[in-house]
Amino acid sequence: MADSNDKDLPVQELDLAASKREFIETFFKRGAEFTEELMRENERLRYRLVQVEEMNRVLGQGLEKDGSPGGSAKALRELVDRIERLEGERSQLLHRYEGVAKDSADFHARYADIERENNNLANLYVASYQLHSTMELREVTQIIVEILLNFIGAKTFAIQLVDEEKRVLRTLAAEGVARKDVPTPSVSDGVVGTVLSSGKPYFDEARFSARADFAHPVIVAPLCIAQRVVGVVVVWDLLQQKTGLADVDYELFNLLGAHAAAALQGAKLTAELSDRPPQLWAAVDLV
């Protein structure tokens, strides 16, 4: 985090990329194996085609030799028959190879699409899993920061919660800017106020490549508990290589909106009861 001197939120390394790799290797291994098997079959057919063409060349040279006036008529017929059989096999192999090459290209395109979808699904799964993997407030906060940094590609942003008594936003964590320098507007001001009242995220796609301007955020995403907006993620600029948002990025903002606030609330309640940890089984009396 940018505000490294803040003792309330120490930086904790969370290897989200490793978790995503493990998820992909576990659940999508069969698709990769199938594609590799198809590529091996393609290479086998190509090798067999080369063999047949070489045999045709050698037999052709033999036919020219045996076709001399002193050549054997029987050997000539055998060579002609063999060449015809090999030509037939060559034609079949060419036809099969063309079909496999077309299928291979189709499978390559499909595999790229599936790999992209798997990667997106892995991002969503790992993000959701990590959000609910701990009840430590600092760890939950750091996980949200890591998702915004590593999965979405946000560069300068803040996680802000609504102070309902003072009707202002209070900054929980920030990246790319010190927490004390983060604007804390009234809950009714500007774009942030609109998002808080409507519960709908704001995306200024025309400015995704712009540098950070704290008066004009490019993304404001609500954080909700049930239907109540309790905070926002405000993004002022994205990483340089991030020129736009993909579908999965919008889904990640939806996921954060639905789960991040609840995870923070649960961690907060756990922190308040840290001197007397509640027993989970006691929840049966509360339902």
ChimeraX attribute file (.defattr): number of C-alpha atoms within 10 A of each C-alpha:
attribute: neighborCount
match mode: 1-to-1
recipient: residues
	/A:1	20
	/A:2	15
	/A:3	18
	/A:4	14
	/A:5	11
	/A:6	14
	/A:7	8
	/A:8	11
	/A:9	17
	/A:10	14
	/A:11	17
	/A:12	13
	/A:13	10
	/A:14	14
	/A:15	11
	/A:16	18
	/A:17	14
	/A:18	11
	/A:19	17
	/A:20	20
	/A:21	14
	/A:22	13
	/A:23	19
	/A:24	17
	/A:25	11
	/A:26	10
	/A:27	11
	/A:28	15
	/A:29	11
	/A:30	11
	/A:31	12
	/A:32	13
	/A:33	11
	/A:34	13
	/A:35	14
	/A:36	12
	/A:37	10
	/A:38	16
	/A:39	16
	/A:40	12
	/A:41	14
	/A:42	19
	/A:43	14
	/A:44	12
	/A:45	17
	/A:46	17
	/A:47	11
	/A:48	14
	/A:49	19
	/A:50	12
	/A:51	13
	/A:52	17
	/A:53	14
	/A:54	12
	/A:55	15
	/A:56	18
	/A:57	13
	/A:58	12
	/A:59	17
	/A:60	15
	/A:61	12
	/A:62	14
	/A:63	19
	/A:64	11
	/A:65	13
	/A:66	18
	/A:67	14
	/A:68	11
	/A:69	8
	/A:70	8
	/A:71	13
	/A:72	12
	/A:73	13
	/A:74	10
	/A:75	14
	/A:76	18
	/A:77	13
	/A:78	13
	/A:79	17
	/A:80	15
	/A:81	12
	/A:82	14
	/A:83	20
	/A:84	13
	/A:85	12
	/A:86	17
	/A:87	16
	/A:88	12
	/A:89	14
	/A:90	19
	/A:91	13
	/A:92	13
	/A:93	17
	/A:94	15
	/A:95	12
	/A:96	15
	/A:97	21
	/A:98	13
	/A:99	13
	/A:100	20
	/A:101	17
	/A:102	12
	/A:103	14
	/A:104	19
	/A:105	12
	/A:106	12
	/A:107	18
	/A:108	15
	/A:109	12
	/A:110	12
	/A:111	18
	/A:112	12
	/A:113	12
	/A:114	16
	/A:115	16
	/A:116	13
	/A:117	13
	/A:118	17
	/A:119	18
	/A:120	20
	/A:121	17
	/A:122	21
	/A:123	27
	/A:124	21
	/A:125	17
	/A:126	21
	/A:127	26
	/A:128	17
	/A:129	12
	/A:130	19
	/A:131	25
	/A:132	17
	/A:133	13
	/A:134	15
	/A:135	18
	/A:136	17
	/A:137	20
	/A:138	20
	/A:139	22
	/A:140	24
	/A:141	22
	/A:142	21
	/A:143	24
	/A:144	21
	/A:145	22
	/A:146	22
	/A:147	24
	/A:148	25
	/A:149	17
	/A:150	14
	/A:151	19
	/A:152	21
	/A:153	20
	/A:154	24
	/A:155	21
	/A:156	23
	/A:157	28
	/A:158	28
	/A:159	25
	/A:160	23
	/A:161	22
	/A:162	20
	/A:163	15
	/A:164	10
	/A:165	6
	/A:166	10
	/A:167	12
	/A:168	18
	/A:169	22
	/A:170	20
	/A:171	21
	/A:172	15
	/A:173	26
	/A:174	24
	/A:175	22
	/A:176	16
	/A:177	16
	/A:178	16
	/A:179	22
	/A:180	11
	/A:181	11
	/A:182	19
	/A:183	14
	/A:184	16
	/A:185	14
	/A:186	16
	/A:187	22
	/A:188	14
	/A:189	13
	/A:190	12
	/A:191	18
	/A:192	26
	/A:193	18
	/A:194	16
	/A:195	22
	/A:196	24
	/A:197	14
	/A:198	11
	/A:199	20
	/A:200	16
	/A:201	21
	/A:202	17
	/A:203	16
	/A:204	11
	/A:205	13
	/A:206	9
	/A:207	18
	/A:208	22
	/A:209	16
	/A:210	14
	/A:211	15
	/A:212	19
	/A:213	12
	/A:214	16
	/A:215	10
	/A:216	16
	/A:217	21
	/A:218	25
	/A:219	25
	/A:220	26
	/A:221	24
	/A:222	32
	/A:223	32
	/A:224	20
	/A:225	17
	/A:226	11
	/A:227	9
	/A:228	12
	/A:229	21
	/A:230	22
	/A:231	28
	/A:232	28
	/A:233	25
	/A:234	24
	/A:235	26
	/A:236	23
	/A:237	25
	/A:238	26
	/A:239	16
	/A:240	13
	/A:241	8
	/A:242	15
	/A:243	14
	/A:244	15
	/A:245	14
	/A:246	12
	/A:247	8
	/A:248	18
	/A:249	18
	/A:250	15
	/A:251	15
	/A:252	22
	/A:253	22
	/A:254	17
	/A:255	17
	/A:256	26
	/A:257	24
	/A:258	18
	/A:259	20
	/A:260	26
	/A:261	25
	/A:262	19
	/A:263	23
	/A:264	21
	/A:265	17
	/A:266	17
	/A:267	21
	/A:268	17
	/A:269	13
	/A:270	17
	/A:271	16
	/A:272	10
	/A:273	11
	/A:274	10
	/A:275	8
	/A:276	9
	/A:277	10
	/A:278	11
	/A:279	7
	/A:280	7
	/A:281	7
	/A:282	9
	/A:283	9
	/A:284	7
	/A:285	6
	/A:286	5
	/A:287	5
